[in-house]
Amino acid sequence: MRILYGIQGTGNGHISRARAMLPALSKFAHIDILISGKNYSADLGFPVRYRKNGLSYTFGKNGGIDFWDSAKKFRPIQFIKDIREIPVEDYDLVISDFEPLTAWACASKDISCIGLSHQAAFSSLKTPRPPVQEKLGELIFRNYAPCDVPLGIHYQDYDDFIFTPMIRPAIREAKVNRENHISVYLPAFDDRLLLSKFRPLTETHFHIFSRSRRKITHFKNITIFPVSGREYIESITSSKGMILASGFESTSEALYLGKRLFTIPMKNQYEQACNASALKQFGATVVSEITDSFTEEIFHWLGSPQPQRIHFPEVTDKIAACIFEWQSMHSLTA
């Protein structure tokens, strides 16, 4: 069997999920991988056959998306050309992790596509949303990477096609302890702003992971690291808490590790606003932005109770079985 697996290359979450999922699929199929977008730093660990510009965004420095830079990098003519040229018809199965090129190529050629992603979970109205739903955000969920068969990933199995998070082996196998530091990953905020907010909290050390740094830099009670898989894993597994945007993969790992969680959903990112609503149910502290009172909010959060670990089960083999069962039934009825 030949599978085309499309991965959204905005941020590291889609890459991490695919890295967890691909070994289970590779046991029974040959897989060609397509990644669209270049705004990620995680290593997939598998060869990539197709690399495309796609449709993605870049992070700003004030908590949101840099829409101007994102628009400059978008190539609409190339986007349409790629949709036409991606040979989805040559594969027995196409899977899209919220990757628009593979999804739209299938839609344009009347070929079925499985949507295996966190965003696919929002096909169900049972998944948590903010008190005020955004019509545009819901429209993006449905149309950014349209699929025929949704297989969603979320913090809980809110519906019968939703699975709990895929925790990568490096996190599952890590030794967990609590040292006197907080791990920080807020890629849409400027390093200088974060430094100014964490410096007054001198009794706690902060590990800030920065997309703009190329070497480790020390500032009294703060260490800034380049985004690195090894150093990030070492930091979060030994931290006493994590301060994160409300991206799904990183916050899932915080819940799995049993870390205090302080989260700031990215501005104009409806998915993250939905995630933040769900995370409140797990005891996470959620703020909408960094204000003048941010340092005081962190100080109070540092004294909050330590949560229990959530032992998300291994689900990759179960998801793979669902995928192959669907493909087998689909082949019989085609």
Secondary structure, DSSP 8 states (H G I E B T S, - for coil): -EEEEEEEEESSHHHHHHHHHHHHHHTTSEEEEEEEEEE------S--SEEE--S---B-SBSBB-HHHHHHH--HHHHHHHHHHS-GGGSSEEEEES-HHHHHHHHHTT---EEEESGGGGGSTTS---SS--HHHHHHHHHSS--SEEEEE-SS--STTEE-----HHHHTS-----SEEEEE-TTB-HHHHHHHHTT-TTSEEEEEESS-SS-EEETTEEEEE--HHHHHHHHHT-SEEEE-S-HHHHHHHHHHT-EEEE---BT-HHHHHHHHHHHTTT-EE-SS--TTHHHHHHHHHTS-----------HHHHHHHHHHHHHHHHHH-
